[in-house]
Amino acid sequence: MTKPEVADGVVHKLPPDLRQALISAPAALAAWEDITPLARNEWICWVTSGKKSETRGIRIEKTLSKLKSGMRRPCCWAGCTHR
């Protein structure tokens, strides 16, 4: 069985936990595929920049929720410094 393709960011590769969360949320996945690679990069960097595993889990859930509600980039965050 092959894994479904999910787009990466520009600089960052999609981490397995965020990938799985997106696959399990079709509306968020559809939004993910609709945003630009730079926007995906911002979400990936925002999720992975949390130092604690609890923070990362919270950010993954917020990513799904915000994508479903139509947000295209993380709000109130300085942005990815890796561009």
Residue frames as a rotation matrix with the C-alpha (Angstrom) as fourth column:
MET 1
0.580 0.815 0.000 0.00
0.815 -0.580 0.000 0.00
0.000 0.000 -1.000 0.00
THR 2
-0.404 -0.734 0.545 1.42
0.717 -0.624 -0.310 3.39
0.568 0.266 0.779 -0.98
LYS 3
-0.344 0.219 -0.913 1.21
0.719 -0.564 -0.406 6.46
-0.603 -0.797 0.037 1.20
PRO 4
0.680 0.614 0.401 -0.89
0.732 -0.541 -0.414 9.34
-0.037 0.575 -0.817 -0.13
GLU 5
-0.377 -0.801 0.465 1.17
0.807 -0.530 -0.259 12.21
0.454 0.278 0.847 -1.51
VAL 6
0.764 0.471 -0.442 1.08
0.621 -0.724 0.301 15.38
-0.178 -0.504 -0.845 0.59
ALA 7
0.558 -0.534 0.635 2.97
0.321 -0.567 -0.759 18.46
0.765 0.627 -0.145 -0.58
ASP 8
0.000 -0.687 -0.727 6.05
0.998 -0.048 0.045 19.74
-0.065 -0.725 0.685 1.26
GLY 9
0.758 0.098 -0.645 7.13
0.172 -0.984 0.052 23.32
-0.629 -0.150 -0.763 1.87
VAL 10
0.860 -0.501 -0.091 9.91
-0.314 -0.381 -0.870 25.16
0.401 0.777 -0.485 0.05
VAL 11
-0.131 -0.954 0.269 12.67
-0.811 -0.053 -0.583 24.65
0.571 -0.295 -0.766 2.60
HIS 12
-0.504 -0.014 0.864 11.07
-0.761 0.480 -0.436 22.25
-0.409 -0.877 -0.252 5.07
LYS 13
-0.723 0.306 -0.619 9.94
-0.133 0.818 0.559 18.70
0.678 0.487 -0.551 4.46
LEU 14
0.222 0.913 0.342 6.60
-0.718 -0.084 0.691 17.73
0.660 -0.399 0.637 5.92
PRO 15
-0.727 -0.501 0.470 7.19
-0.685 0.489 -0.539 15.91
0.040 -0.714 -0.699 9.23
PRO 16
-0.814 0.361 -0.455 5.45
0.170 0.897 0.408 12.53
0.555 0.255 -0.791 9.65
ASP 17
-0.639 0.605 -0.475 3.18
0.657 0.108 -0.746 13.63
-0.400 -0.789 -0.467 12.53
LEU 18
-0.400 0.490 -0.775 1.84
-0.398 -0.854 -0.334 16.67
-0.825 0.175 0.537 10.65
ARG 19
-0.777 0.072 -0.625 1.51
-0.587 0.276 0.761 14.60
0.228 0.958 -0.172 7.47
GLN 20
-0.813 0.466 -0.350 -0.59
0.503 0.864 -0.016 11.99
0.295 -0.189 -0.937 9.27
ALA 21
-0.493 0.642 -0.587 -2.75
0.381 -0.448 -0.809 14.66
-0.783 -0.622 -0.024 10.89
LEU 22
-0.512 0.274 -0.814 -3.43
-0.702 -0.680 0.213 16.25
-0.495 0.681 0.541 7.50
ILE 23
-0.850 0.175 -0.497 -4.32
-0.240 0.711 0.661 12.90
0.469 0.681 -0.562 5.93
SER 24
-0.692 0.588 -0.417 -6.81
0.721 0.584 -0.373 12.25
0.024 -0.559 -0.829 8.74
ALA 25
-0.096 0.649 -0.755 -8.51
0.317 -0.699 -0.641 15.64
-0.944 -0.301 -0.139 8.17
PRO 26
-0.123 0.027 0.992 -9.69
0.970 0.213 0.115 15.85
-0.208 0.977 -0.053 4.53
ALA 27
0.855 0.470 0.218 -10.85
0.505 -0.850 -0.148 19.50
0.116 0.237 -0.965 4.75
ALA 28
0.646 -0.699 -0.308 -7.50
-0.249 -0.574 0.780 20.61
-0.722 -0.427 -0.544 6.17
LEU 29
-0.202 -0.726 0.657 -5.66
0.479 0.512 0.713 18.52
-0.855 0.458 0.244 3.57
ALA 30
0.338 0.407 0.849 -7.62
0.940 -0.181 -0.288 20.16
0.036 0.896 -0.444 0.75
ALA 31
0.997 -0.005 -0.081 -6.71
0.007 -0.989 0.147 23.59
-0.080 -0.147 -0.986 2.13
TRP 32
0.310 -0.947 0.087 -3.07
-0.045 0.077 0.996 22.48
-0.950 -0.313 -0.019 2.53
GLU 33
-0.192 -0.366 0.911 -2.87
0.825 0.443 0.352 21.46
-0.532 0.818 0.217 -1.11
ASP 34
0.594 0.542 0.594 -4.44
0.779 -0.571 -0.259 24.79
0.199 0.617 -0.761 -2.14
ILE 35
0.876 -0.308 -0.371 -1.95
-0.082 -0.853 0.515 27.08
-0.475 -0.421 -0.772 -0.36
THR 36
0.690 -0.674 -0.264 1.42
-0.527 -0.218 -0.821 28.06
0.496 0.706 -0.505 -1.81
PRO 37
0.406 -0.644 -0.649 4.63
0.560 0.736 -0.380 26.15
0.722 -0.209 0.659 -1.05
LEU 38
-0.595 -0.621 0.510 5.86
0.004 -0.637 -0.771 29.19
0.804 -0.456 0.381 0.90
ALA 39
0.078 0.710 0.700 2.71
-0.876 -0.287 0.389 29.15
0.477 -0.643 0.599 3.04
ARG 40
0.839 0.165 -0.518 3.15
0.007 0.950 0.313 25.40
0.544 -0.266 0.796 3.66
ASN 41
-0.129 -0.978 -0.167 6.74
0.463 0.090 -0.882 26.16
0.877 -0.191 0.441 4.67
GLU 42
-0.451 0.025 0.892 5.47
-0.582 -0.766 -0.273 28.67
0.676 -0.643 0.360 7.25
TRP 43
0.623 0.746 0.234 3.06
-0.693 0.389 0.607 26.14
0.362 -0.540 0.760 8.78
ILE 44
0.646 -0.441 -0.624 5.75
0.379 0.894 -0.239 23.42
0.663 -0.082 0.744 8.91
CYS 45
-0.425 -0.873 0.238 8.27
0.239 -0.362 -0.901 25.77
0.873 -0.326 0.362 10.51
TRP 46
-0.151 0.460 0.875 5.69
-0.806 -0.570 0.161 27.03
0.573 -0.681 0.457 13.03
VAL 47
0.850 0.505 -0.153 4.77
-0.354 0.761 0.544 23.47
0.391 -0.408 0.825 14.06
THR 48
0.559 -0.679 -0.476 8.36
0.593 0.729 -0.342 22.24
0.579 -0.091 0.810 14.32
SER 49
-0.221 -0.690 0.690 9.69
-0.066 -0.695 -0.716 25.33
0.973 -0.204 0.108 16.12
GLY 50
0.670 0.485 0.562 7.95
-0.610 -0.073 0.789 24.34
0.424 -0.872 0.246 19.36
LYS 51
-0.351 -0.929 0.113 10.47
-0.809 0.240 -0.536 22.96
0.471 -0.280 -0.837 21.82
LYS 52
-0.615 0.198 0.763 8.12
-0.527 0.617 -0.584 20.67
-0.586 -0.762 -0.275 23.76
SER 53
-0.953 0.293 0.083 6.18
0.276 0.718 0.639 17.74
0.128 0.632 -0.764 22.31
GLU 54
-0.208 0.916 -0.342 3.03
0.791 -0.047 -0.609 19.13
-0.575 -0.397 -0.715 23.96
THR 55
-0.130 0.082 -0.988 3.51
-0.268 -0.962 -0.045 22.43
-0.955 0.259 0.147 22.13
ARG 56
-0.903 -0.269 -0.336 4.00
-0.393 0.199 0.898 20.61
-0.174 0.943 -0.285 18.84
GLY 57
-0.717 0.691 0.096 0.80
0.696 0.717 0.036 18.61
-0.044 0.093 -0.995 19.35
ILE 58
0.043 0.716 -0.697 -1.15
0.487 -0.624 -0.611 21.77
-0.873 -0.313 -0.375 20.13
ARG 59
-0.345 -0.250 -0.905 0.26
-0.525 -0.747 0.407 23.48
-0.778 0.615 0.126 17.06
ILE 60
-0.997 0.048 0.062 -0.67
0.079 0.624 0.777 20.56
-0.002 0.780 -0.626 14.83
GLU 61
-0.299 0.951 -0.083 -4.26
0.906 0.256 -0.336 20.70
-0.298 -0.176 -0.938 16.08
LYS 62
0.117 0.300 -0.947 -4.34
0.105 -0.952 -0.289 24.48
-0.988 -0.066 -0.143 15.59
THR 63
-0.792 -0.448 -0.415 -2.93
-0.377 -0.174 0.909 24.07
-0.480 0.877 -0.031 12.08
LEU 64
-0.803 0.545 0.242 -5.75
0.592 0.680 0.433 21.71
0.071 0.490 -0.869 11.15
SER 65
0.038 0.872 -0.488 -8.37
0.833 -0.297 -0.466 23.97
-0.551 -0.389 -0.738 12.68
LYS 66
-0.053 -0.121 -0.991 -7.03
-0.141 -0.982 0.127 27.14
-0.989 0.147 0.035 11.09
LEU 67
-0.955 -0.273 -0.116 -6.65
-0.163 0.153 0.975 25.55
-0.249 0.950 -0.191 7.66
LYS 68
-0.538 0.827 0.165 -10.23
0.843 0.531 0.088 24.29
-0.014 0.186 -0.982 7.85
SER 69
0.274 0.679 -0.681 -11.42
0.656 -0.650 -0.384 27.80
-0.703 -0.341 -0.623 8.71
GLY 70
0.846 0.133 0.516 -9.64
0.523 -0.397 -0.754 29.29
0.105 0.908 -0.406 5.70
MET 71
0.692 -0.676 -0.253 -6.41
-0.411 -0.658 0.631 30.67
-0.593 -0.333 -0.733 7.17
ARG 72
0.928 -0.351 -0.125 -3.58
0.017 0.374 -0.927 30.40
0.372 0.858 0.353 4.69
ARG 73
-0.136 -0.991 0.015 -0.64
0.079 -0.026 -0.997 31.25
0.988 -0.134 0.082 7.00
PRO 74
-0.074 0.061 -0.995 0.03
0.969 0.240 -0.057 31.14
0.235 -0.969 -0.076 10.74
CYS 75
0.584 0.378 0.718 -1.20
0.216 -0.925 0.312 34.31
0.782 -0.027 -0.622 12.43
CYS 76
0.866 -0.176 0.469 0.79
-0.477 -0.573 0.666 36.41
0.152 -0.801 -0.580 14.89
TRP 77
0.610 -0.741 0.281 4.08
0.481 0.628 0.612 34.71
-0.630 -0.238 0.739 14.11
ALA 78
0.190 -0.619 -0.762 7.18
-0.425 -0.752 0.505 36.43
-0.885 0.228 -0.406 12.74
GLY 79
0.836 0.171 -0.521 7.48
-0.548 0.291 -0.784 33.81
0.018 0.941 0.337 10.03
CYS 80
0.833 -0.525 0.175 10.01
0.515 0.851 0.101 31.26
-0.202 0.006 0.979 8.94
THR 81
0.573 -0.713 -0.404 13.57
-0.500 -0.694 0.518 32.49
-0.650 -0.095 -0.754 9.19
HIS 82
-0.119 -0.658 0.743 14.78
0.165 0.725 0.668 29.75
-0.979 0.202 0.023 6.85
ARG 83
0.814 0.524 0.251 13.61
0.316 -0.037 -0.948 31.24
-0.487 0.851 -0.195 3.54
